[in-house]
Amino acid sequence: MKKQTYLILITVISALGGLLFGYDTGVINGAQFYLSKYFDLSDAMKGWVVGSALLGCFFGAVLAGKLSIAIGRKKSLIVSAILFTISAYGSGLPEIVPESVTVLVIFRIIGGLGIGIASMNAPMYIAELAPSTIRGKMVTYYQLAIVLGFFSVFLVTYVIGDRLSQAENIAIGWRHMFWSELVPSLLFLILLFFVPRSPRWLCLKGKSDEALVVLEKIQNIENAKQDIAEIKASIEDKNVQSRKVNYFSKSILTIILIGTVLSVLQQFTGINAVLYYGADIFEKALGFGEEDVLKQQILLAFVNVVFTLVAMYTVDKFGRKPLIYIGSIGMISGFLLLGITLQQEAVGVLSLIGILIFIASFSLSMGPIVWVLLSEMFPNKIRSVAMSVAVAAQWAANYLVSQTFPMVVGSDVNNSAIWNGSLPYFIFIAFIIVIIIVTYKYIPETKGKSLEELEGIWKA
């Protein structure tokens, strides 16, 4: 097998964690309409059922750092695959406790733990295996898998829902939607046993010979030996080795803070407000009928996939920062178009175009590029813990946006004559402007540099 083919296979397998990330967070959108009727949920309880997985995501990301250090990236992904499988099967079994939604919530939280662990370990694992010249493209497979997960689950839930009557969907259809996740989760679990362990984790554990064997399967012997030498030098650096890592030292805290801010800002673009509440936006804000809502959701997912592919094939050519600038300008333009049409009560095709421009621009930039930067910006000695903090903060921001967006949408201020429902999108624009400033001042260009070379930028 060719070395590059082997690398792509490993990348695709580990990126299945991203597909399950997208699938698991997307399946609740298709199932919640029917399970809400089955359990006769109040609005507050409906929000808890939908949002409970995010609680698991946060704690999963918090645990992921220590887990990754202790058992490695590969075994951490195996743990996440097991959690995905348990969650997918268990989420369809709440009839064990009739009229109780508690069982469903418990299994949703278990699935969230799997997402949290995978969302940190999968991109980091890919980055630690990939050569610097194509590392951006390889890590972008993870974001591509996420959007493919969203796209596929929209199609699957549509097919399941369309084949059954409404009464059947309320009784069993939503269970089948959850159980459909068993296919990708079991595939992920089985295939993970055939991928190697991370060479950088192996070096951290003193297994450099085994790490060299792994790298020689991916690149030529000379480059593999050079990478091992750089990794060992990084780990054994006297300035680092002479003391226990102090995460509160100015240099290390600065790196973690920059990565965490970037991670949080990904959510403050408003992407999950659009994805989670897309149906409500189309139906209420844009005036589409219920029969058109799913079609619009599939359209969003399709645009997401296409422009993630564009990012994949340009990130190592143009660099990380240029794509963030281009995407940020596009996101601002899209939300301006949506916001102005709402404000002027001219909702229609232009409003939809605005949303599609936003989705395309996010998929080109902050969607994949944040995962690329987080996976490569932290030094070897702190990568697991630092990325765990950044990803946990991202899930906390996700929860914050998901909970506050409906509140802002329904507020008197937003529905006043001044804003006419456009206020949330102008708030998101303000945060996107912050992204441009933060990227310009604090984010280094990482294109083409080895993970060890990047450590020199921070002097950590």
Residue pairs with C-beta under 8 A, 6 or more apart in sequence:
1 9
3 217
3 218
3 219
3 220
6 217
6 218
7 129
7 130
7 138
7 218
10 126
10 129
10 195
10 196
10 218
11 126
11 129
11 130
11 138
11 141
12 141
13 188
13 191
13 192
13 194
13 195
14 77
14 122
14 125
14 126
14 142
14 192
14 195
15 122
15 126
15 141
15 142
15 144
15 145
16 145
16 184
16 187
16 188
16 191
17 77
17 80
17 81
17 118
17 119
17 121
17 122
17 142
17 145
17 188
18 118
18 119
18 122
18 123
18 141
18 142
18 143
18 144
18 145
18 146
18 149
19 145
19 146
19 148
19 149
19 152
19 184
19 188
20 80
20 81
20 84
20 114
20 115
20 118
20 149
20 181
20 184
20 185
20 188
21 115
21 118
21 119
21 145
21 146
21 149
22 145
22 146
22 147
22 148
22 149
22 150
22 151
22 152
22 153
23 149
23 150
23 152
23 153
23 181
23 184
24 53
24 84
24 87
24 88
24 111
24 112
24 114
24 115
24 149
24 181
25 53
25 115
25 149
25 150
26 149
26 150
26 153
26 154
26 275
27 153
27 156
27 157
27 177
27 178
27 180
27 181
28 49
28 50
28 53
28 108
29 50
29 154
29 157
29 276
29 279
29 297
30 153
30 154
30 156
30 157
30 158
30 160
30 161
30 177
31 157
31 174
31 177
31 178
32 46
32 49
32 50
32 174
34 161
34 166
34 169
34 170
34 173
34 174
35 41
35 49
35 104
35 174
36 46
36 49
37 170
38 170
38 171
38 174
39 45
39 49
39 94
39 99
39 101
39 104
41 49
41 101
45 101
47 403
48 105
49 101
49 104
49 105
49 108
50 276
51 399
51 402
51 403
52 105
52 108
52 109
52 112
53 108
53 109
53 111
53 112
53 115
54 112
54 395
54 398
54 399
54 402
55 109
55 112
55 399
56 108
56 109
56 110
56 111
56 112
56 113
56 114
56 115
56 116
57 112
57 113
57 115
57 116
57 119
57 395
57 398
58 112
58 116
58 392
58 395
58 396
58 399
59 112
59 113
59 116
60 80
60 83
60 112
60 113
60 114
60 115
60 116
60 117
60 119
61 116
61 117
61 119
61 120
61 388
61 391
61 392
61 394
61 395
62 116
62 388
62 392
63 113
63 116
63 117
63 388
64 76
64 116
64 117
64 119
64 120
64 121
64 384
64 387
64 388
64 391
65 120
65 384
65 385
65 386
65 387
65 388
65 389
66 384
66 385
66 388
67 76
67 79
67 117
68 76
68 120
68 121
68 124
68 201
68 384
68 388
69 204
69 384
69 385
71 79
72 197
72 198
72 201
72 202
72 205
73 121
73 124
73 125
73 128
73 197
73 198
73 201
74 125
74 192
74 195
74 196
74 197
74 198
76 117
76 121
77 117
77 118
77 121
77 122
77 125
77 188
77 192
78 189
78 192
78 193
79 114
79 117
80 113
80 114
80 115
80 117
80 118
80 121
81 114
81 118
81 185
81 188
81 189
81 192
82 114
82 189
83 110
83 111
83 113
83 114
83 117
84 111
84 114
84 115
84 118
84 181
84 185
84 188
84 189
85 182
85 185
85 186
85 189
86 107
86 110
86 111
87 107
87 108
87 110
87 111
87 112
87 114
87 181
88 111
88 178
88 179
88 180
88 181
88 182
88 185
89 179
89 182
90 103
90 106
90 107
90 110
91 104
91 107
91 108
91 111
91 175
91 178
92 174
92 175
92 176
92 178
92 179
93 103
93 107
93 175
94 100
94 101
94 102
94 103
94 104
96 103
97 103
116 391
116 392
116 395
119 391
119 394
119 395
120 387
120 388
120 391
122 142
123 139
123 142
123 371
123 372
123 374
123 375
124 198
124 374
124 375
124 383
124 384
124 387
125 198
126 138
126 139
126 141
126 142
126 375
127 135
127 138
127 139
127 372
127 375
127 376
127 451
128 198
128 199
128 200
128 201
128 375
128 451
129 138
129 196
129 198
129 199
129 214
129 218
130 138
130 139
130 218
131 218
131 219
131 223
132 448
132 449
132 450
132 451
132 453
133 316
133 448
134 316
135 316
135 372
135 376
136 315
136 316
136 320
136 372
136 446
136 447
137 312
137 313
137 315
137 316
139 368
139 371
139 372
139 375
139 376
140 308
140 311
140 312
140 315
140 368
140 371
140 372
141 312
142 368
142 371
143 308
143 311
143 363
143 367
143 368
143 371
144 305
144 308
144 309
144 312
144 368
146 367
147 301
147 304
147 305
147 308
147 363
147 367
148 305
149 184
150 275
150 301
150 304
151 298
151 301
151 302
151 304
151 305
153 180
153 181
154 294
154 297
154 298
154 301
155 298
156 177
156 180
157 177
157 180
158 294
158 298
160 169
160 173
160 176
160 177
160 180
161 169
161 173
161 177
164 172
164 173
196 214
196 217
197 210
197 214
198 214
199 211
199 212
199 214
199 215
199 227
199 228
199 231
200 211
200 231
200 380
200 383
200 451
202 208
202 210
202 211
202 214
203 211
203 228
203 231
203 232
203 235
203 380
204 235
204 380
208 228
208 231
208 232
211 228
211 231
212 224
212 225
212 228
215 223
215 224
215 227
215 228
216 224
218 224
219 227
227 450
230 450
230 452
230 453
231 380
231 452
233 452
234 240
234 379
234 380
234 381
234 452
234 455
235 241
235 380
235 381
240 381
245 252
245 381
245 382
246 252
247 253
247 256
247 382
247 385
251 458
251 459
251 460
252 382
252 386
252 460
254 458
255 377
255 378
255 379
255 382
255 386
255 458
255 460
256 378
256 382
256 386
256 389
256 390
258 377
258 438
258 442
258 443
259 373
259 374
259 377
259 378
259 386
259 387
259 389
259 390
260 389
260 390
260 393
261 438
261 442
262 370
262 373
262 374
262 390
262 438
262 439
262 443
263 370
263 374
263 390
263 391
263 393
263 394
263 397
264 393
264 394
264 396
264 397
265 366
265 431
265 434
265 435
265 438
266 366
266 367
266 370
266 394
266 397
267 394
267 397
267 398
267 400
267 401
268 397
268 401
268 428
268 431
268 434
269 331
269 362
269 366
269 428
269 431
269 432
269 435
270 335
270 358
270 401
270 405
270 424
270 425
270 427
270 428
270 431
271 359
271 362
271 366
271 367
272 398
272 401
272 402
273 401
273 402
273 405
273 424
273 428
274 281
274 300
274 355
274 358
274 359
275 300
276 402
276 405
277 405
277 406
277 409
278 293
278 296
278 297
278 300
279 293
279 294
279 296
279 297
280 406
280 409
281 355
282 288
282 292
282 293
282 296
282 297
282 352
283 289
283 290
283 293
285 342
285 347
285 351
285 421
286 347
286 348
286 351
286 352
286 355
287 347
287 348
288 296
296 352
299 356
300 355
300 356
300 359
303 356
303 359
303 360
303 363
304 359
304 363
304 367
305 363
306 360
306 363
307 359
307 360
307 361
307 363
307 364
308 363
308 364
308 367
308 368
310 363
310 364
311 323
311 363
311 364
311 365
311 367
311 368
311 369
312 368
314 323
315 323
315 368
315 369
315 372
315 447
316 447
316 448
319 445
319 447
320 369
320 372
320 373
320 443
320 445
320 446
320 447
321 439
321 440
321 443
321 445
323 364
323 365
323 369
324 365
324 366
324 369
324 435
324 436
324 439
324 443
325 436
325 439
326 361
326 364
326 365
327 361
327 362
327 364
327 365
327 366
327 369
328 361
328 365
328 366
328 432
328 433
328 435
328 436
328 439
329 361
330 357
330 358
330 360
330 361
330 364
330 365
331 357
331 358
331 361
331 362
331 365
331 366
331 428
331 429
331 432
332 429
332 432
332 433
333 354
333 357
333 361
334 354
334 355
334 356
334 357
334 358
334 359
334 360
334 361
335 354
335 358
335 425
335 426
335 428
335 429
335 432
336 354
336 425
336 429
337 350
337 351
337 353
337 354
337 357
338 351
338 354
338 355
338 358
338 422
338 425
339 354
339 422
339 425
339 426
339 429
340 346
340 422
341 347
341 348
341 350
341 351
341 354
342 351
342 419
342 420
342 421
342 422
342 425
343 419
343 420
343 421
343 422
344 420
345 420
366 435
372 446
373 443
373 446
374 387
374 390
374 391
375 387
376 446
376 451
376 454
377 444
377 446
377 454
377 458
378 386
378 387
379 454
379 455
379 458
379 460
380 451
380 452
380 455
381 460
382 460
405 424
408 414
408 423
408 424
408 427
409 421
409 424
411 423
413 419
413 423
414 421
414 422
414 423
414 424
415 421
419 426
444 454
444 457
446 454
